[in-house]
Amino acid sequence: MINFGFGVTTIVEFYSYRSAKVNWSFSIELSQQDVDEIHEYIEDNGYKSDNHICWKDSNGICCWYMDRTLYIGTEIIKKNY
């Protein structure tokens, strides 16, 4: 099992429903608790959480949340899918 968290990072770029994806290096299957934490993190940063979203944090880490999976990489691809 892998544990992860967002610490004190903030979102510096955000892409709503299906408007971007991440050129990802690895992915993590999420528990319901993880999903709830992601939604809380997104909303705490002032954005509307959804099932297909991307963001870049203040450390330069790019995340793509889709269907209970978190994809993590270093580049966001801005295009509808």
N, C-alpha and C positions, 0 to 999 in steps of 0.2 A: 504494500500500500504506500502511496505517495501522499504526503501532506503538503499543502501549499497555502500561501496567504498573500495578501497584497500589501501588508505592512503600512507604511505611511506614504505610499506613492499616490500621485494624483493623475487623473486622465488629462492628457494634453491634446489628443485628437480622438474623435468619436465618430463612428459611422453607423447610422441606423439600419434598420431592417434590409438586409440583402444589398447594401450599397457598396460593400467592400469585403475582401477576405484577406487572409494573411498567408504569405509565403512561409509556411510553417516548417519547423524542424522536428517537433514532437507534439504529441497530443496526450491528453489525460481524460479518461472516462470519469465522470463526476457522480458523486453521490447526491442525494437530495439536499443534504446539508451544504455541500459545496455549491450547488445551484443557488440555494437561498443566499449564501454569502456573496456570490457574484452579483445577484440582483441587488442586494443591499449596497455593495461597493459602487455599482453603476449609479444607483439612485442617490447615494451620499455625495457623488461627484456632480449631481445636477442633471443627469441624463435619464431618459426613459429606457428601462430595460426591456428586452424582447428576446426572442428565441434565436435570432440570427444577427449578431452585432459584432463590430470590431472596435478596438480602441488601442491607443498607444499610451503608455504611462510615462511618467517623468523620468524613468530610468532608461527609456528607449525600447522597452519590451512591448511587442505587439501581440495582442490576443484576439482570437476569433472564437466566440462562443456560439455553438450551434448544436442543437439536439443532444443536450447533456454531455457534450464533449468540448473541451477547451484546447484549441490549437495555439501553439506559442511559437513565435518567430521574431524576426527583426525587420520585416518589411510588410507594409500594407499595400495591397493591390486594390486601387479604387476603380471598381466597375460593378455594375449590377449583375447578379447571377441568379 
